[in-house]
């Protein structure tokens, strides 16, 4: 049996923007194209800036950009 310990820690908030990639998980070039398109979109449409601003206003927050690859 593994040893484990339960601890109390301060709460935090995760602010994120996410997208589901449609390329096959073995299609590296396709994944990179979708990743680049996502990054360019959130930068150009202001989503990233809004997320960064909101994250700075929240105490104990973490900024995240999430890419999900589906099979």
C-alpha positions in Angstrom: 0.0 0.0 0.0 1.3 3.5 -0.9 1.9 6.1 1.7 -0.1 9.3 1.3 -0.8 12.5 3.2 -3.8 14.8 3.0 -3.0 18.4 3.5 -4.9 21.7 3.6 -3.8 24.3 1.1 -4.9 27.8 0.0 -7.6 27.8 -2.6 -6.9 29.1 -6.1 -8.7 29.9 -9.3 -7.8 28.8 -12.8 -8.7 31.2 -15.6 -8.4 29.5 -19.0 -9.2 29.5 -22.7 -9.5 26.1 -24.3 -10.0 24.4 -27.7 -10.3 20.8 -28.8 -7.9 19.9 -31.6 -9.4 17.8 -34.4 -6.2 16.4 -35.9 -5.4 12.7 -35.3 -3.0 12.5 -32.3 -0.3 11.0 -34.5 -0.6 13.9 -37.0 2.1 16.2 -35.6 2.0 18.7 -38.4 -1.8 19.0 -38.2 -1.6 19.5 -34.4 1.0 22.2 -34.8 -1.1 24.0 -37.4 -4.2 23.9 -35.1 -2.1 25.0 -32.1 -0.7 27.9 -34.1 -4.1 28.9 -35.3 -5.5 28.8 -31.8 -2.6 30.9 -30.5 -3.0 33.5 -33.3 -6.8 33.7 -32.8 -6.7 34.3 -29.0 -4.0 36.9 -29.5 -5.8 38.7 -32.3 -9.3 38.7 -31.0 -8.4 39.9 -27.6 -9.2 36.7 -25.6 -5.7 36.3 -24.3 -5.5 40.0 -23.1 -8.9 39.7 -21.4 -7.8 36.5 -19.7 -4.5 38.0 -18.5 -6.4 41.1 -17.2 -8.9 38.9 -15.3 -6.2 36.7 -13.9 -4.3 39.7 -12.5 -7.5 40.9 -10.7 -8.1 37.5 -9.0 -6.1 36.7 -5.9 -4.2 33.3 -6.1 -5.1 32.7 -9.8 -3.4 30.7 -12.4 -3.5 31.6 -16.1 -3.9 28.6 -18.5 -4.2 28.0 -22.2 -5.5 24.5 -22.8 -5.2 22.4 -25.9 -7.1 19.1 -25.9 -6.2 16.4 -28.3 -9.0 13.9 -29.0 -8.6 10.4 -30.5 
